[in-house]
Amino acid sequence: MRLQKIEIDPSTMRLEVDIMEQKGSFAIVVCDGKAKLTELPSHGETIIVTHQGKVKRVKFNEGEEF
């Protein structure tokens, strides 16, 4: 699974991410008190699909230069 759950501290409603621990480019998606992290592909696109103001799904479309 590409999306990794990030724990949010319920008492402060804050999240902490060690950016030095991550490789390459990444995105964090937050919705309804939940946060998830995903690594971005080197060639392609990552589409965040929303419905009624909430994140419905994250789609990946990857390709490679010929």
TAMOPE-V616102 format. One record per residue. N is the residue number from 1. SS is DSSP state (alpha for helix, beta for strand, coil for the rest). PSI is psi in radians with two decimals (NA if undefined). BURIAL is I if it has 16 or more other C-alpha atoms within 10 Angstrom, else O. Layout:
N	SS	PSI	BURIAL
N	SS	PSI	BURIAL
This chain:
1	coil	2.35	O
2	coil	-0.52	O
3	coil	2.20	O
4	beta	2.26	O
5	beta	2.38	O
6	beta	2.26	I
7	coil	2.34	O
8	beta	2.25	O
9	beta	1.99	O
10	coil	-0.45	O
11	coil	-0.58	O
12	coil	-0.22	O
13	coil	0.72	O
14	beta	2.66	O
15	beta	2.63	O
16	coil	2.33	O
17	coil	2.20	O
18	coil	1.79	O
19	coil	-0.36	O
20	coil	-0.33	O
21	coil	-0.38	O
22	coil	2.53	O
23	coil	2.31	O
24	coil	-2.67	O
25	coil	2.56	O
26	beta	2.85	O
27	beta	2.57	O
28	beta	2.22	O
29	beta	2.24	O
30	beta	2.30	O
31	beta	2.35	O
32	coil	0.69	O
33	coil	0.16	O
34	beta	2.54	O
35	beta	2.43	I
36	beta	2.55	O
37	beta	2.47	I
38	beta	2.49	I
39	beta	2.40	I
40	coil	2.47	I
41	coil	2.67	O
42	coil	-0.55	O
43	coil	2.03	O
44	beta	-2.86	O
45	beta	2.64	O
46	beta	2.14	I
47	beta	2.20	O
48	beta	2.00	O
49	beta	2.23	O
50	beta	2.72	O
51	beta	2.14	O
52	coil	0.75	O
53	coil	0.16	O
54	beta	2.63	O
55	beta	2.16	O
56	beta	-0.80	O
57	beta	2.88	O
58	beta	2.15	O
59	beta	2.51	O
60	beta	2.30	O
61	beta	1.83	O
62	beta	2.65	O
63	coil	3.10	O
64	coil	2.42	O
65	coil	2.45	O
66	coil	NA	O
